[in-house]
Every structure is written in C-alpha cells, then in structure tokens.
Amino acid sequence: MSVQLKWLPHGRGLVLPARQSAGAAGFDLAAALAPGDVLAIAPGETALVPCGFALAIPVGFEAQVRPRSGLAAKFGVTVLNAPGTVDADYRGEVKAILINHGKAAFEIRRGDRIAQMVIAAVPDLALEEVEELEETHRGTGGFGSTGVG
C-alpha cells in the first residue's frame, strides 16, 4: 500500500519523509522553511511549522503527527495537539503545531526533523445509543483508579 505525497513549491528539495530504521513506525517530518530562515520558539510559546507537502490518504486511514522523542527529551519541544490528525479527505499542507516546554528558545531551520507521522487504520464504526453499558471490573474508576506507576 502507498500514500500519495505532493510537494508544495516551498517543500521542493526537502528529503522525502522516511522511517529512520526498519522497525520504525513514524516517518520523520522536516521543516519547510525558506532557505536561511530561522524560526525560534521561545519557552512557553507555540509555532505552526509547515512541512511542505500534501497527502492523499486512503479512506479508512489517518496520518497522526506526533512528537519526536529526542526533541522532547533534550529540548522540551513537543507536538501541542499530539497526535494531530490528518484526515483522509484533507488535501492541504501537513503542518506540525510545536510547543516549547523547555527553558531556552528552540531554533528550527529548513530541513530540520521536527515531528513524525504515523499512518494508522481508522475502523468504520458507528456510535450506538443504549440505556446501560456492560459492567467491567474497573467500572467508573477514572484517573489513577488502577494504581500509580
């Protein structure tokens, strides 16, 4: 199976999103900034970073824009709406909403790997309204109800 990718003018020349190892789930996404431009994200601030391409995702799938663990661990930079969803019927530019939780400004340049994209199946389900739900051992126990750690 393949997913069609169309480069937008400002994305041409970037490396095709790719998995960095045979077992990797995510395709690394690069920043499609103008050559020489630097986008600095101050601590506590967000930025919408263009990736320079659009996709034709097959019906029944979505693309999830997720953080890169190295950026999160080393710099405190993550995807704000993780995972961000790119729907199968969307044909606009893929972008990443980044937030800097770090203590220093984070600088991004053209071609920097800023997020990853995972293509995932979306089952065709319908919501069914009922009067009662099947009981489970957990029941209505919420956050932390199964223990800590």
HELIX and SHEET records of a PDB file:
HELIX    1   1 PRO A    9  GLY A   11  5                                   3    
HELIX    2   2 SER A   69  PHE A   75  1                                   7    
SHEET    1   A 4 GLN A   4  TRP A   7  0                                        
SHEET    2   A 4 THR A  46  ALA A  56 -1                                        
SHEET    3   A 4 GLU A  93  ASN A 100 -1                                        
SHEET    4   A 4 VAL A  77  VAL A  79 -1                                        
SHEET    1   B 4 PHE A  27  ALA A  30  0                                        
SHEET    2   B 4 ARG A 113  ALA A 121 -1                                        
SHEET    3   B 4 PHE A  61  ARG A  66 -1                                        
SHEET    4   B 4 GLY A  84  VAL A  86 -1                                        
SHEET    1   C 2 VAL A  38  ILE A  41  0                                        
SHEET    2   C 2 PHE A 106  ARG A 109 -1                                        
END                                                                             
